[in-house]
Amino acid sequence: MNSLTPHVWWLPPDPSTDRPVLGVIAGEHATLIVDAGNSPRHDRLLLDEVARLPIPSPTYLALTHWHWDHVFGASALPIPAFASAETGRMVAEMATWDWSDEALASRVARGVEIPFCRDMICAELPDRTGLTIRPPEITFTAPIAVNLGGLTCQIAPVGGDHAAGSSIVYVPEDGVVFLG
């Protein structure tokens, strides 16, 4: 876990299984996690690191966008999740999909999924029989503010080419922005 400011930390990415950067923002009374990672195992690593910090236990989760490597770990985080309405819609749809090798291959063949993601999903989650995709509980279409106690996180939908429904997480007190 790397410290960026006295309130903000980040877990480095791991390209071997396409694990993205995960963020941690802590105020006096609450902690917000930025992105759920690509598996429950990824989140357990994050939670182990957070437990070493002198901060409140994770309280909220913000999803920057709906791609698998940012949402598949959400089931391991028993905290309310925020996301743009479009991200919420896409994650809810993904929760209904079959994630077997055969289904992944079919989606690649139809151009719904790319081979790189299929390969990384299989590397991070070789057995996906118990995979649970958890949609966010709280969705928004305009910027929202989350008070963590002496620190505010602004979560704003920004769209973009990378993923429809992308959001940023901005910490004005520290001048930090998380982009998915």
Secondary structure, DSSP 4 states (H G I P E B T S, - for coil): -EESSSSEEEEPPBTTTTBPPEEEEE-SS-EEEE---SSHHHHHHHHHHHHTSSSPPEEEEE-S---HHHHTTGGG--S-EEEEHHHHHHHHHHTTS--SHHHHHHHHHHTSS-HHHHHHHHHH-S--TT------SEEESS-EEEE-SS-EEEEEE---SS-TT-EEEEETTTTEEEE-
